[in-house]
Amino acid sequence: MMNKNKLLYVTQSGLQHCKPLWYSIYCTLTGLHVANQLIVSILMKPLLLLCLLGISLTSCLNDDDDSDLLGNWIRSSDFEGVTRSGAVSFTIGEFAFVGLGYDGDDYLQDFWRFNPSLNFWERVDTFPGIGRTGAVAFSINGKGYIGTGYNGDLDVEYKDFWEFDPDAPAGQMWQQRADFMGSARYSAVGFAINDKGYLGTGYDGNYLKDFYQYDPSTDSWRQIVSL
């Protein structure tokens, strides 16, 4: 006799669970005894529901498109200088400028300009200061600025500050400006906002949190609130 509202039915072999075909096959293959089938069935039902829920969620996540992502990565011409670490970079107009750094043997002074329209690199005036790594750079009103850094051969940190003018004649693109107001350091950060440069943090034997503002119109520094 079978009650459709129950999960159980009675046979000559005793009480058994009303099983779907897949479960009967599973029990046959795994050799489960009749006495254990009811327990296994009860335990497996919530697990099956969780598995189905996980598959559903995964499917929903995979269905998300990338229409909200901005931009696209396209490989351009490789940097033409030697491979290096600790270089600096800034942009002026459509051009990117990259230089300085350490190649594993030497602390470098070379500087390069990348032309994205023609997809090529060209050498510009060599940085006249000491070669270094871990300097900072930013650009303001069509000029680039570089300061601080470290030279491991000399074991010296720097606080000198330089201006780069891409429109100046060859050999005259670099001009030294007022030294950075804080202590000599490397691995600092630098950026520009509203025609002012900002330089701070870094390492001078201690990890620093101070910050300074540079005004190119007066070639002067002032300390601002620390990080």
Secondary structure, 3 states (H helix, E strand, C coil): CECCCCCEEEECCEEEECCCHHHHHHHHHHCCCHHHHHHHHHHHHHHHHHHHHHHHHHHHHHHCCCCCCCCCCCCCCCCCCCCCECCEEEEECCEEEEECCECCCCECCCEEEEECCCCEEEEECCCCCCCCECCEEEEECCEEEEEEEEECCCCEEEEEEEEECCCCCCCCCEEEECCCCCCCEECCEEEEECCEEEEEEEECCCEEEEEEEEECCCCEEEEECCC
